[in-house]
Amino acid sequence: MKKIMIFSGSTGNGHNQVAKVLKQRLIEEGMTVLIVDILKESSPWVDLMINDGYSLMVSKFPRIYGRLYDFTNEYPRSNRLIRRLTLEEKRFFRRVVEPFDPDLILTTHPFGVILADHLKKKQRLTSPLVAVITDFHFHEAYASQQVDAYIAGGPFPTESLAEKRIDPSRIFPWGIPVKPVFYENKKGPIQGLATILLMGGSLGMKDMVHALRDLRQVTGDFKVHVVCGNNEKLYQTLKPLVKDFPEGKEVVLHGFTDRIPEFFEEADLLITKPGGITTTEALVKGLPMVVPYYFQGQEKENLKFLKENQLVLSPTGKETLFTILSQIKERPEILKTLQEKMAAFTRGYSLDQAVTLIKSHLEEGPSA
């Protein structure tokens, strides 16, 4: 029985979500699969500094986080510094990797690429390496000659790949892997706004307060599911706003929930930040999106990608969420147009193809 080790990390919830989806599918294919949080396994202080630090930075100091993201993308050597400061690779290899003896390493986290790259260069690790890029931007941290294949949400500019010395033939745009339920029962043509889903990721976003106020002003009757994630402070802030909504507008407030697939099925529109996982779930489901807010760094790049491909609506200039929603109310055919573009873009998305690719590298072994 082939053994696969998945390198993941808890900076946000997306890397672990993708790891769990792939683990389940690979187990169904008869593989033995172990998910490893490389930051937790490296050392307790690294876990505290990176995982907790990430949540603090993106929510409290977004501009600083954005600059760090851009700096590490523009200066490749900075990623070596990250490895030396945070990833105790020798100890990690002896304690975690060597006892399991994986036939293939699959990473859903950029730090996993940095770690595996070093281990392979030092010839401690010889198994094939497949990386899943969980955003729509190819950050420098993912760049490695040691990666045998990349599973991605879309094609990347050829010149960008050339700068990073990445062979385009190693990029497979099968889509960021998400739960099978989102690939099933795609939504038919949406005729209007009966139900709206408002989200802000697992961390929640204070910008959802402004979004809810905009929704209050929109004419007509509709239902809104509001998902606050793990942000209890946001949940308590929104409570009085929900109670103050006019008659005819039903607003249901949720904390962290596992009912997202159910809400996707019910909704006619998703208002969200542009996280790679949530937007991929909406793209494959055919649920139109409005993106009025985002975290700096990868989500800023995600939004740029999604707008360039005309896959989402997002306020620009003096536009507001209220402006966009009012336009949709007047011209509901906007939703149908979005759905058509989403369907065309995701035509090649396939969880089965991603799993087949991983299995093929198990059979072939590492590339030269």
Legacy VTK file of the C-alpha trace (Angstrom):
# vtk DataFile Version 3.0
C-alpha trace
ASCII
DATASET POLYDATA
POINTS 368 float
0.000 0.000 0.000
1.450 3.350 -1.080
2.025 5.988 1.590
1.482 9.727 1.088
2.465 12.451 3.546
0.661 15.784 3.197
2.431 18.910 4.440
-0.142 21.459 5.597
-0.344 24.414 7.993
-2.918 26.346 9.993
-2.304 29.847 8.623
-5.971 30.381 7.861
-8.207 27.372 7.278
-7.778 26.789 3.533
-4.563 24.730 3.504
-6.031 22.202 5.937
-9.348 22.059 4.068
-7.579 21.117 0.837
-5.397 18.587 2.672
-8.469 16.877 4.166
-10.272 16.743 0.798
-7.278 15.098 -0.874
-6.675 12.742 2.054
-10.225 11.414 1.837
-10.053 10.878 -1.931
-6.625 9.220 -1.764
-7.768 6.871 1.019
-10.656 5.883 -1.247
-7.991 4.994 -3.847
-6.336 2.623 -1.366
-3.529 4.893 -0.147
-2.269 5.379 3.403
-2.297 9.127 4.046
-0.911 11.215 6.906
-1.494 14.984 7.221
1.281 16.847 9.029
1.014 20.427 10.239
4.618 21.356 9.501
4.516 24.444 11.720
3.126 22.622 14.762
5.558 19.731 14.254
8.554 22.008 13.776
8.370 23.530 17.283
5.815 25.087 19.653
7.291 28.577 19.311
7.133 28.384 15.524
3.478 27.353 15.702
2.734 30.260 18.035
4.721 32.785 16.023
3.474 31.844 12.541
-0.084 30.547 13.017
-1.199 32.984 15.716
0.929 35.729 14.189
-0.792 35.265 10.829
-4.261 35.789 12.311
-3.063 38.880 14.169
-1.245 40.373 11.185
-3.989 39.974 8.564
-6.712 41.294 10.871
-4.906 43.972 12.906
-1.934 44.993 10.748
-3.039 44.252 7.163
-0.711 46.753 5.481
2.353 45.300 7.191
1.246 41.790 6.218
0.722 42.931 2.620
4.220 44.378 2.480
5.732 41.186 3.896
3.837 39.144 1.299
5.114 41.363 -1.516
8.674 41.382 -0.137
8.906 37.592 0.079
7.521 37.380 -3.475
10.010 39.861 -4.916
13.102 38.612 -3.083
13.513 34.822 -3.363
16.339 34.669 -0.815
13.911 35.812 1.875
12.313 32.349 1.728
15.641 30.768 2.699
15.626 33.028 5.742
12.092 31.850 6.574
13.303 28.242 6.493
16.320 28.924 8.714
14.284 30.853 11.259
11.195 28.648 11.440
11.626 25.167 9.972
13.932 22.848 11.904
14.304 20.541 8.922
16.815 18.023 10.335
14.777 17.395 13.473
11.550 17.392 11.473
12.874 14.829 8.991
14.181 12.423 11.657
11.123 12.702 13.920
8.262 12.988 11.384
9.202 12.077 7.815
11.695 9.241 8.210
9.504 6.995 10.458
6.557 7.232 8.031
8.790 6.742 4.952
6.377 8.292 2.396
6.269 7.224 -1.242
5.158 10.770 -2.166
5.040 14.190 -0.505
1.996 16.348 -1.228
2.041 19.903 0.094
-0.860 22.332 0.377
1.235 25.046 2.058
4.040 27.196 0.575
6.230 26.517 3.625
5.873 22.845 2.725
7.503 23.575 -0.628
10.328 25.480 1.076
10.893 22.591 3.494
10.680 19.788 0.927
12.894 21.708 -1.507
15.683 21.835 1.070
15.275 18.194 2.112
15.432 17.027 -1.514
18.484 19.160 -2.286
20.236 17.604 0.716
19.127 14.175 -0.590
17.373 13.374 2.680
14.095 13.169 0.773
13.903 11.260 -2.507
10.159 10.715 -2.971
8.197 12.697 -5.621
6.830 16.102 -4.635
3.438 17.496 -5.736
2.329 20.974 -4.637
-1.188 22.425 -4.513
-1.298 26.212 -4.919
-4.262 27.285 -2.797
-4.556 30.779 -4.298
-4.771 32.190 -7.815
-1.328 33.793 -7.556
1.980 31.933 -7.920
3.948 33.316 -4.972
7.727 32.936 -4.993
7.548 30.632 -1.956
5.980 27.952 -4.190
8.818 28.137 -6.747
11.076 25.086 -6.683
12.839 22.943 -9.256
12.205 20.008 -6.932
8.418 20.087 -7.433
7.323 17.430 -9.929
3.843 18.898 -10.525
1.696 21.824 -9.422
-2.092 21.617 -9.080
-3.470 25.132 -9.577
-6.660 27.156 -9.932
-5.765 28.542 -13.320
-2.969 29.217 -15.784
-0.235 31.634 -14.733
1.433 34.226 -16.996
4.260 32.604 -18.963
6.652 35.453 -18.180
5.993 35.054 -14.442
6.783 31.340 -14.606
9.925 32.054 -16.645
11.155 34.482 -13.975
10.706 31.759 -11.378
12.306 29.148 -13.685
9.169 27.004 -13.611
8.366 24.822 -16.619
4.738 25.557 -17.658
4.288 21.847 -18.429
4.425 21.182 -14.670
1.361 23.366 -14.025
-1.960 21.477 -14.076
-4.996 23.819 -13.815
-7.426 21.226 -12.467
-8.650 23.742 -9.880
-7.942 24.110 -6.172
-9.369 20.848 -4.737
-12.587 21.411 -2.772
-15.193 19.054 -1.282
-16.966 16.833 -3.849
-20.361 18.262 -2.860
-19.509 21.562 -4.585
-18.833 19.837 -7.935
-22.226 18.131 -7.768
-25.642 19.588 -8.574
-24.421 22.775 -10.221
-26.800 25.694 -9.936
-29.161 26.405 -12.812
-29.776 29.935 -14.183
-30.474 32.350 -11.315
-33.375 34.702 -11.934
-33.201 37.048 -8.926
-32.086 37.637 -5.352
-34.258 35.549 -3.051
-31.406 34.443 -0.765
-27.974 36.010 -0.172
-25.034 34.424 1.651
-22.662 36.835 3.444
-19.288 35.407 4.546
-15.849 36.505 5.677
-13.839 33.290 5.987
-12.992 31.371 9.161
-11.644 34.544 10.795
-14.641 36.696 9.869
-14.179 40.326 8.758
-15.267 43.571 10.369
-16.106 44.821 6.855
-19.138 42.536 7.076
-20.706 45.187 9.332
-20.638 47.670 6.434
-21.887 44.965 4.056
-24.866 44.227 6.284
-25.718 47.925 6.470
-25.657 48.109 2.672
-27.946 45.075 2.473
-30.406 46.810 4.778
-30.824 49.599 2.207
-31.527 47.327 -0.761
-35.181 47.373 -1.807
-37.393 44.292 -1.840
-37.766 41.206 0.312
-35.013 38.613 0.620
-33.256 36.309 3.061
-29.643 36.661 4.220
-27.448 34.013 5.850
-24.558 35.738 7.682
-21.597 33.501 8.597
-19.114 34.994 11.101
-16.736 32.032 11.312
-14.713 31.899 14.539
-15.022 35.636 15.122
-17.171 35.835 18.269
-16.635 39.602 18.570
-18.032 40.099 15.062
-20.996 37.840 15.894
-21.877 39.969 18.929
-21.404 43.209 16.935
-23.820 42.063 14.232
-26.540 40.866 16.611
-28.202 44.282 17.131
-27.933 45.091 13.400
-29.753 41.866 12.540
-32.579 42.641 14.974
-32.972 46.103 13.413
-33.623 44.833 9.865
-36.957 45.923 8.356
-39.862 43.535 7.905
-39.580 41.420 4.756
-35.823 40.953 5.092
-34.996 37.786 7.049
-31.440 37.728 8.417
-30.038 34.569 10.043
-26.767 34.912 11.961
-24.313 31.993 12.217
-20.959 31.477 13.919
-18.628 28.745 12.693
-20.759 26.197 10.832
-20.478 23.054 8.704
-23.646 23.983 6.787
-21.868 25.963 4.036
-22.773 23.459 1.263
-26.423 23.778 2.327
-26.223 27.592 2.224
-24.567 27.468 -1.219
-27.460 25.345 -2.447
-30.004 27.860 -1.166
-28.224 31.100 -2.122
-28.567 33.153 -5.307
-25.549 35.330 -4.527
-22.430 35.053 -2.367
-20.872 38.152 -0.780
-17.394 37.167 0.388
-13.720 37.928 0.608
-11.595 36.332 -2.164
-10.058 33.383 -0.356
-8.887 30.693 -2.755
-11.039 27.909 -1.290
-14.355 29.771 -0.908
-14.140 31.337 -4.360
-13.292 27.973 -5.938
-16.294 26.395 -4.206
-18.518 29.134 -5.654
-16.926 28.881 -9.125
-17.504 25.129 -9.464
-20.993 25.398 -7.954
-21.991 28.238 -10.281
-22.862 30.644 -7.453
-22.284 34.293 -8.515
-20.058 36.367 -6.243
-19.617 39.968 -5.145
-16.289 40.712 -3.439
-16.440 44.032 -1.538
-13.518 43.391 0.858
-10.282 41.420 1.101
-7.186 40.838 3.220
-3.895 42.215 1.902
-1.396 39.827 0.324
-2.711 36.746 -1.452
-6.358 37.830 -1.346
-5.546 41.116 -3.053
-3.856 39.090 -5.808
-6.787 36.643 -5.920
-9.234 39.490 -6.457
-7.082 40.911 -9.239
-7.091 37.504 -10.973
-10.845 36.986 -10.558
-11.663 40.466 -11.868
-9.335 40.114 -14.854
-11.177 36.917 -15.782
-14.596 38.587 -15.180
-15.557 35.963 -12.603
-16.744 38.286 -9.811
-18.277 41.691 -9.263
-16.369 44.095 -7.016
-16.890 47.789 -6.177
-14.512 50.183 -7.937
-14.109 53.923 -7.563
-17.211 55.413 -5.951
-19.174 52.181 -6.281
-20.407 50.444 -3.129
-21.879 47.055 -2.391
-25.268 48.756 -2.300
-24.682 50.113 -5.829
-23.867 46.658 -7.197
-26.794 44.964 -5.467
-29.165 47.642 -6.768
-27.888 47.042 -10.304
-28.494 43.296 -9.902
-32.027 43.948 -8.655
-32.708 46.075 -11.752
-30.942 43.738 -14.184
-30.937 40.141 -12.829
-29.480 38.926 -16.134
-26.124 40.080 -14.696
-26.173 36.906 -12.589
-26.748 34.667 -15.610
-23.796 36.304 -17.407
-21.560 35.663 -14.395
-22.669 32.048 -14.261
-21.811 31.544 -17.929
-18.295 32.956 -17.430
-17.761 30.827 -14.328
-18.880 27.675 -16.141
-16.537 28.361 -19.056
-13.570 29.068 -16.775
-14.015 25.958 -14.619
-14.691 23.569 -17.493
-11.360 21.841 -16.823
-11.697 21.768 -13.033
-11.679 18.198 -11.766
-10.944 16.650 -8.395
-10.620 13.275 -10.119
-7.959 14.645 -12.478
-6.005 16.044 -9.524
-6.073 12.649 -7.794
-5.085 10.863 -11.022
-2.122 13.240 -11.390
-0.937 12.477 -7.848
-1.250 8.727 -8.478
0.732 9.014 -11.716
3.695 10.472 -9.837
3.504 7.663 -7.318
4.001 5.254 -10.200
6.688 7.235 -12.005
8.780 8.233 -8.997
10.728 11.509 -8.731
11.700 13.411 -11.848
15.314 13.893 -12.809
LINES 1 369
368 0 1 2 3 4 5 6 7 8 9 10 11 12 13 14 15 16 17 18 19 20 21 22 23 24 25 26 27 28 29 30 31 32 33 34 35 36 37 38 39 40 41 42 43 44 45 46 47 48 49 50 51 52 53 54 55 56 57 58 59 60 61 62 63 64 65 66 67 68 69 70 71 72 73 74 75 76 77 78 79 80 81 82 83 84 85 86 87 88 89 90 91 92 93 94 95 96 97 98 99 100 101 102 103 104 105 106 107 108 109 110 111 112 113 114 115 116 117 118 119 120 121 122 123 124 125 126 127 128 129 130 131 132 133 134 135 136 137 138 139 140 141 142 143 144 145 146 147 148 149 150 151 152 153 154 155 156 157 158 159 160 161 162 163 164 165 166 167 168 169 170 171 172 173 174 175 176 177 178 179 180 181 182 183 184 185 186 187 188 189 190 191 192 193 194 195 196 197 198 199 200 201 202 203 204 205 206 207 208 209 210 211 212 213 214 215 216 217 218 219 220 221 222 223 224 225 226 227 228 229 230 231 232 233 234 235 236 237 238 239 240 241 242 243 244 245 246 247 248 249 250 251 252 253 254 255 256 257 258 259 260 261 262 263 264 265 266 267 268 269 270 271 272 273 274 275 276 277 278 279 280 281 282 283 284 285 286 287 288 289 290 291 292 293 294 295 296 297 298 299 300 301 302 303 304 305 306 307 308 309 310 311 312 313 314 315 316 317 318 319 320 321 322 323 324 325 326 327 328 329 330 331 332 333 334 335 336 337 338 339 340 341 342 343 344 345 346 347 348 349 350 351 352 353 354 355 356 357 358 359 360 361 362 363 364 365 366 367
